[in-house]
Amino acid sequence: MSMRVHIRSAVVVAATVLVCAGCDAASTGASPTVAQSTSSPTASGPQLSGTVAISGAATIPTTSFTTRARLDTGQTQAAPPSGATCADYANGFGHAPNVVPLSFVAPMIQTSGFHSIYVQVIMRTGYTGPGTYDSERVPSMSGSAVEGIGTGSSAVYTTFNAKDSGRMILTVRPDGSGSLQIEHWDSDEVRQIAGSSQVNISGMVSWACNS
């Protein structure tokens, strides 16, 4: 049994920024059917398409996603300049006028359907181009995930964070493709009722880039 955070419809959009304002405590039982399709943003920037799979306190079987590459401005994650390429993404959009130097934004994943997952990983500093980055050696990496069950005003959300024992291994290739391994992202909400069992999630993300 796990505790869920019940978010009113007026603040459902908060999941996309990992903020749960005015939440109520709720709980769920049966395992829902997982949707195998995702939303596809229309904003500018190289297109990132891939798969995400999550296990543990939240279980999402291999599910496809499509999103757009983003850069870190220090205050938000924004679209890159017009004409940006996958190679630019692989290099952290280093020449963009509003980018935080040495930062990198992994694909912002938002699947759709009755059972959904949102995943975001950002490296605030220390990114030097294609390669593999481990959060155990790059402390500027941060990550969060939001599991959603249900739709509309009846939806419930649970947030997981890559803090304490959580780990991320990010690989970016010169062509903008890459992978992300997440390990033991905790949820304080789940821990309150589940004790030491199934209080975290792990998973794998992989993607290709198309300019």
N, C-alpha and C positions, 0 to 999 in steps of 0.2 A: 504494500500500500504506500502511496506517495502523496505528498501534499502539493497541490497546485495553487497557482496564484490566479484569481479570477479578476479579469480586467474588463471594466465596462466598455461598451462599444465606442463611447466618446474618446477613449484613450487607447484603442487598439493600435493606432499608428505608433504608439510609444514603443512597441516591440522593436521597430526598426531602428531605434536609437538606444535600445537596451535600457529604457527607463520605464518603470511600472509605477505610475502615479495613481493614488486612490485605489489600491488593490484590496480585494477581500479574500479571505482564506476560503479555499474550497478543496474538494478531493474528488478523484475519479477512480473508476474501477476497471471496466472492460477495456481491452485493447482495441483501438479503432483501426479501420482500414487505412493504409498509407497511400496517399495520392502519388502517382508517378509522373506528375507534370509540375512545371514551375512557372512563376511569373517571369516576364522578359522585359526589362526596362527599355524605354525608347530613347533615353538620353544619349548624348554623344560619347565617344570613346571606344577603344578597341573592345570587341565582344569576347567575353569569356564564357565558354561552355564546358560543362563537365559533370561529374557525379559526386555525391556526398553519401556517406553511410555512417550511422551513429549507433553505438551499442551502450548498454549499461542502464542507468536510471531512465533514459529515453532511448527508445529503439526505433531507428529509421532505416529500413533496408535501402540498398543502393538506389538512389533517386537522382534524376537528372536536374540540372539547373542551367540557366542562362542569365548572365548579368553583364554589366559594363565595368571596365577598368576605372578605378578612382584614384585620386591622389589626396594626400593629407595636407590641409592648409593650416593645421594647428588648432582650428576651431571646429572644422567639419571635414567630411570626405566629399570632395567636389569632382566634377567632370574635368578631364584634362583639356588642354587647348585643342581647337579644331585641327584635324589632320594628324593627331598623335597616332603613333604606330605601336605594334606589339613590342618592337625593339625598345621604344621609348618606355613602355610599361615595365619591361624587364630591367631597365635602368632607373626605375623609380621616378620617371618624368622629371629628371634632374634639372632640365632647362626651362621648366614651366615657371612663370613669374611668381606664382602664389604657393608653390610647394614648399613644405618644410624640408630643408636639406637632409639627405641621408635617411629619408623615411620611405616606407612602402606599405601599401594597402593591399592585402590579399583579397581575393574575390569576395564581395559581399553577397552571401548566399541567402536566398529566401525561397523556400519551396512553398507550394500551395496545396490546398486540399484540406480534408478534415483533420489530418495529423501532419503538421508541418514543422520545419526547423529553420531557424535563422542562425547564421554563423558569421562572425566577424573577427578578423585578426589584423592587427596593425603593429607595425614596427615604427616607433616614434623617432628613432635614430639608430645609426649603426649599419644601415643598409648601404652596401657598396657595389651592388650589381648582381648579376646572376650568380647563383651558388646555393649552398645549404646553410640555414641558420637555425640554431637550436636555442630555445628560450633559456636553457640552463646556462648558456654562455652569453646570451644577448638579453639582458634583463629589461630592455626597453620594449620587448614584445608583450602585447596584451591581447586577450581573447575573451569573447563571450558568446554564448549560444542561448537561444530562446526556443523552447519546445512549445508548440501550440496544439491544443486538442479542441476540436469544435469550430464553429463559425459564428460570426456576428456577436451579439451580446452574451451568448451562452459560452463563448470560447474561454478556455483557461490556459494560462501560460506559466511555465517554469523556467527560471533563468539559471544558467550555469556559467561559472567564471574560471578562467585559467589562473588561479592564484594559489598560494601555498604549495601544494604538491602537484599542481597542474603543469603540463608541459606541452610545448608546440615545436614541431620540426617542419620548417618551411623550406621548400626547394623551388627555386625559380630558374628557368632555362633561358638562354639568349633569345629564343623566339617568343617569349612571353608565356609559355606554358609552364605548368608546375604542379606541385602537390603540397598538401598540408596534412600532417599527422597530429592529432590531438590526443592527449592522454590525461585521464583523471581530472577532468574539470568538475569542480564541486558545485553543489547547490545547497545553500543554507536552508532553503525551503524544504527540500527532501529530507535533509538530515534531522530536522525537528521531529519527524515521525518515523523515519526508517532506521534510526540508529546508525550502526556502522555498515549496514548492508545496502548496496545499490544506491549510493548517494552521489555518484558521479557518472560522467559519460566519457567515452573515448570514441575515436572515429577517424575516418580517412576522407580526404578531399583530393580530387585531381581535376585538372582543367587544361584546355587548349585555348589558344588566343587567335583571333581573326581580326585583322585591321580593317 
